[in-house]
Amino acid sequence: MKIIAMQLVLVALMLPISGVYADQGAGGDNPAVYRQQVNKPVLEVYDTLYKSLEDARFFVVFEPNIGKNIAHFSEKWGDDYNRNNITEIRSMIFCNAWYANKVSNLDPDMLGFCPLHLSLIEREGKTTVLFNRPGVIAQNSPAKELLMKIESEIIEAIQQGL
């Protein structure tokens, strides 16, 4: 039951991102969200993206299938269910313990980024990867430089994985 509750919380946190930015052009209009799209379904990119993150030392600790979880509410939500016709919503929750320690030493408030996550959404056979950029939020943090480095490494891993 705890896992389902945690997954529902993750859905609540991620749905605004997937709904707002999925239709926008490359990069979207929000500089706080990195967005990359490929002309492949989620199932074709998921494993290589997972491996790319882990090769970059960002270890995946949880893999919620958000689409599957919210599908249980389709009848209850009726016309309000999946109005953007998203066929897949998956997430990867990941962490690098060494970086987490470094961030905690510089600015414990930035541990809100531990663990980090990315979302994969699929529509019409295309996958969009969404990643909230920690460096944008850390503008006034002593950990900003480190979080920018982490952000850069994750974006590179995403690009390598796609």
Secondary structure, 3 states (H helix, E strand, C coil): CHHHHHHHHHHHHHHHHHHHHCCCCCCCCCCCEEEEEECCCHHHHHHHHHHHHHHCCCEEEECCCHHHHHHCCHHHHHHHCCCCCCCEEEEEEEECHHHHHHHHHHCHHHHHHCCEEEEEEEECCEEEEEEECHHHHCCCCCCHHHHHHHHHHHHHHHHHHC
